[in-house]
Amino acid sequence: MKRRTLDILFSIGGLGLAALLLVIGIVLTSNANFANTYVRDQLGAQNITFTPADQLSDDEKNVECLVENAGKELTTGKQAECYANEYIGLHLKNMAGGQTYADLGQPQSQLREQVATAQQTNDPALADLQAQLAEVSAQRDTVFKGETLRGLLLTSYGFSEMGTKAGQAATVMYLGAALLLLLSLAGLVHAFRTPPSRTFAAPSPERADTTA
């Protein structure tokens, strides 16, 4: 096979692959932009603002991301992760001693049974039991809302991370396409500088032995 023909074939193949990587990069960039815009718009619609620096509690002041974002509007995935894990998570832990919505279900059920029994027997402790039930029910309701918001914010964070990864992958595709384009152009230049009569042949066994 002629060397020029081989160079042209490899160069055309390289250009085709570069075009494919470019298209993949454009698609990934589009997905990354969509993810970032969607997360920003959805979080912005919630009108969540971090607590100002002068109003942070002692525990909150020990959290770096809460201090950095103090007073800022929540609009990014990283901010959503911080607010969910460090702000909401901290308050939920302090409110119910670290108990979750499911954990509070058992004491709530027990108190309901005790209140029902006390009502039937006219137990003097009825008022106290009702107060305990009201407190546990309020805690469980608050924890449920907090855990729900926390989950939604972490979902937004995960979606934003997918967009970030897509952007990084797009950069790799662009770099690969640029490298293949340069190599293909170099191959074409080499092809047209190579004499048309020159052929590409593997070295003979005798020459290979001599070289070795």
ABEGO torsion letter per residue (X at the ends): XBAAAAAAAAAAAAAAAAAAAAAAAAAAAAAAAAAAAAAAAAAAAAGBBBBBAAABBAAAAABAAAAAABGBBBABAAAAAAAAAAAAAAAAAAAAGGBBAAAAAAAAAAAAAAAAAAAAAGBAAAAAAAAAAAAAAAAAAAAAAAAAAAAAAAAAAAAAAAAAAAAAAAAAAAAAAAAAAAAAAAAAAAAAABBAABBBBBBBAAAAAAAX
